[in-house]
């Protein structure tokens, strides 16, 4: 009789370990799965650089291997950039898109040579292109300096004038955002507001001055 009881007890214990029918006390044990969790496919990532950026030195890509380890790869660039335009990371490479970009860049180079009038008064006029401002005036520039927040170039010109304050905003996407002119005793002040941080050069010309942003 004792042997029969032990045999029934052994069968009961084995039944409790049946992996296909866990008991209620075993429901909190996490079940494993062979489903692979995959990140979404890369379409395009965008990186915007600050207005102080002028050259892209290198790009470093950090990636995950099949075994889960992390590696990185660096490529040297050493190219000038326009900080207004974002940097893209994409696998949707298109030769047609590259050709279109090159064509657009060629058109932009042609436009750079042309100055467009931004503002004009009796004694001073302002013309701009992609990177420069031409100031036509017979008045002498007394001094110039640079201020931040917002970034702006300040130029003082010698002249006695009763001109009231003057303001002219540029068209959209122009790096020369706005011109303000105010009068002082013996001179008037021109404040040229920029869309970001630049170095600049001011050169005397036969017709006035030209400001080039770098």
Secondary structure by P-SEA (a helix, b strand, c coil): caaaaaaaaaaaaaaaaccccccccccccbbbbcbbbbcccccbbbbbbccccccccbbbbbbcccccbbbbbbbbbbccccccbbbbbcccccaaaaaaaaaaaaaaaaaccbbbbccccccbbbbbcccbbbbbcccccccccccccccbbbbbbbccccccbbbbbccccccccbbbbbccccbbbbbbbccbbbbbbbbbcccccccccc
